[in-house]
Amino acid sequence: MKPREMRLRKKRRAVTLIELFIVVAIVAIFTVGVAGIFIRMIRETAKERRQIAVREESHLVMEAFVRDLSRAETLLSVFPPVRAGDAGTTNSTGGGAPVLSLRLPARAEGESEKSMQVDYARRGEELERVVRGEGNGEVRRQVLSNSVESLILERRGGVLHVEVTCAHRPGLQRFASTLATDFFVGDRLP
């Protein structure tokens, strides 16, 4: 062997234990950082999904009100307020209390019933739509939402103001959506 090759062989060294620990530490720090970002993204996605679900639920409840109020022949009653001082407002807090009752025309020509009665009732955070007198007189119940935090119906002259708030509370967080609209009901109010 030539002397120059021997010198090159002597200068080659293996990786020391300290250098290996430094590389492992850098990789660990990088992994923790990436995992933290990934976990944060998963939480934000779940949060957005919950908010979208609440928004969709409040839209479905409001659509039911819009559909029924626009078809209503007569508003049979907008029930009196629960608390004193809330003149004209219904904010039912439970017990299956009805909050709105209206009469709808028959769905199609030739039905045995001329019209049907639709009631909206609250039981805690559950909002139920009850249809009576449909064809054979049976009662049909439909739960519109299990998360109605507040439902406000307010008469303002010939206008009925409807405001719905749906909310979910997973853990310590609260996701809510409030929708409001006004209906011109004219002389259809009781």
C-alpha positions in Angstrom: 0.0 0.0 0.0 1.1 3.5 -0.7 1.6 5.9 2.1 -1.1 8.3 0.8 -3.8 5.5 0.8 -2.8 4.6 4.4 -3.2 8.2 5.5 -6.7 8.4 3.9 -7.7 5.2 5.6 -6.6 6.5 9.0 -8.7 9.7 8.5 -11.9 7.8 7.9 -14.0 7.6 11.1 -17.2 6.0 12.1 -20.3 7.9 13.4 -19.9 8.6 17.1 -22.6 8.0 19.6 -23.1 11.7 20.3 -23.6 12.4 16.6 -26.2 9.6 16.4 -28.1 11.1 19.4 -28.1 14.5 17.8 -29.6 13.2 14.6 -32.2 11.2 16.6 -33.1 14.3 18.6 -33.5 16.4 15.5 -35.7 13.8 13.8 -37.8 13.5 17.1 -38.3 17.3 17.2 -39.3 17.4 13.6 -41.8 14.5 14.1 -43.4 16.1 17.1 -43.8 19.4 15.2 -45.4 17.6 12.2 -47.7 15.5 14.5 -48.8 18.7 16.3 -49.8 20.3 13.0 -51.6 17.2 11.9 -53.6 16.9 15.2 -54.5 20.6 15.0 -55.8 20.1 11.5 -57.9 17.1 12.5 -59.4 19.1 15.4 -60.2 22.0 13.2 -61.8 19.7 10.6 -64.0 18.1 13.3 -65.0 21.6 14.6 -66.0 22.7 11.1 -68.0 19.6 10.6 -69.9 20.1 13.9 -70.6 23.8 12.9 -71.8 22.7 9.5 -74.1 20.1 11.1 -75.6 22.7 13.4 -76.1 25.1 10.5 -77.8 22.4 8.4 -80.1 21.4 11.3 -81.2 25.0 11.9 -81.8 25.4 8.1 -84.0 22.2 8.1 -86.1 23.5 11.0 -86.5 26.9 9.4 -87.4 25.3 6.0 -90.2 23.4 7.8 -91.6 26.7 9.2 -91.3 28.5 5.9 -93.0 25.6 4.0 -95.9 25.4 6.5 -96.4 29.1 7.0 -96.4 29.8 3.3 -99.1 27.2 2.7 -101.1 28.0 5.8 -104.8 28.9 5.4 -105.1 30.0 9.0 -102.8 30.3 11.9 -104.9 28.8 14.7 -102.7 30.0 17.5 -99.3 31.4 18.4 -99.2 30.3 22.0 -98.8 32.9 24.7 -95.4 33.7 26.2 -93.9 31.5 28.9 -92.4 34.3 30.9 -94.3 37.4 32.0 -93.1 40.5 30.1 -92.5 38.7 26.8 -95.7 40.0 25.3 -96.3 38.3 21.9 -93.3 36.1 22.2 -93.2 32.3 22.6 -90.1 30.9 24.1 -91.1 27.4 25.2 -88.7 25.7 27.6 -90.0 22.1 27.6 -92.8 19.8 28.7 -94.0 19.3 25.1 -95.6 22.7 25.1 -97.1 23.6 21.7 -95.6 26.8 20.2 -97.5 27.2 16.9 -100.7 25.7 15.5 -101.9 26.2 11.9 -104.3 24.9 9.3 -103.0 23.7 5.9 -105.1 23.0 2.8 -105.4 19.4 1.5 -102.4 18.2 -0.4 -104.3 17.0 -3.5 -107.8 17.2 -5.0 -110.1 14.5 -3.9 -108.7 13.9 -0.4 -111.3 13.1 2.2 -110.1 15.8 4.5 -110.4 19.4 3.4 -107.5 20.5 5.4 -105.0 19.4 8.1 -103.7 20.8 11.3 -100.0 21.2 11.9 -98.7 21.8 15.4 -95.1 22.5 16.5 -94.2 21.5 20.0 -91.1 21.6 22.2 -89.9 19.1 24.7 -86.6 20.4 26.2 -84.3 20.8 23.1 -86.5 18.6 20.9 -88.8 20.3 18.3 -91.6 18.1 17.0 -94.0 18.7 14.1 -97.4 17.0 14.6 -99.8 16.6 11.6 -103.4 15.8 12.3 -106.3 15.1 9.9 -104.2 14.0 6.9 -106.4 11.7 4.7 -107.6 9.1 7.2 -107.4 11.3 10.3 -104.2 9.7 11.7 -101.6 11.7 13.7 -98.1 11.8 12.2 -95.2 13.0 14.4 -91.8 14.1 13.1 -88.9 15.2 15.2 -87.3 18.1 13.3 -84.4 18.7 15.7 -82.9 17.4 18.9 -80.9 20.5 19.6 -83.2 23.5 19.5 -81.8 25.9 22.1 -84.4 28.6 21.6 -87.4 29.1 19.4 -89.0 32.6 19.4 -92.3 33.4 17.6 -93.2 37.1 17.9 -96.3 38.9 16.4 -95.6 42.3 15.0 -98.9 43.5 13.5 -99.6 41.4 10.5 -96.0 39.9 10.6 -94.9 36.8 12.4 -91.2 36.8 13.3 -89.6 33.3 13.6 -86.2 32.8 15.2 -84.6 29.4 15.7 -81.3 28.7 17.4 -79.9 25.2 17.2 -76.8 24.3 19.4 -74.6 21.3 20.1 -72.4 21.0 23.1 -69.7 18.3 22.7 -67.5 18.6 25.8 -66.8 22.1 26.8 -67.4 23.6 23.3 -70.6 25.1 22.0 -71.6 25.2 18.4 -74.7 27.3 17.5 -76.6 28.6 14.5 -79.4 31.1 14.6 -81.8 31.8 11.8 -84.6 34.4 11.7 -87.2 35.4 9.2 -90.4 37.4 9.0 -93.7 36.2 7.5 -96.5 38.4 6.3 -99.5 36.6 7.7 -102.0 39.5 7.5 -105.5 38.5 8.7 -104.4 34.8 9.2 -103.3 35.5 12.8 -105.7 34.5 15.5 
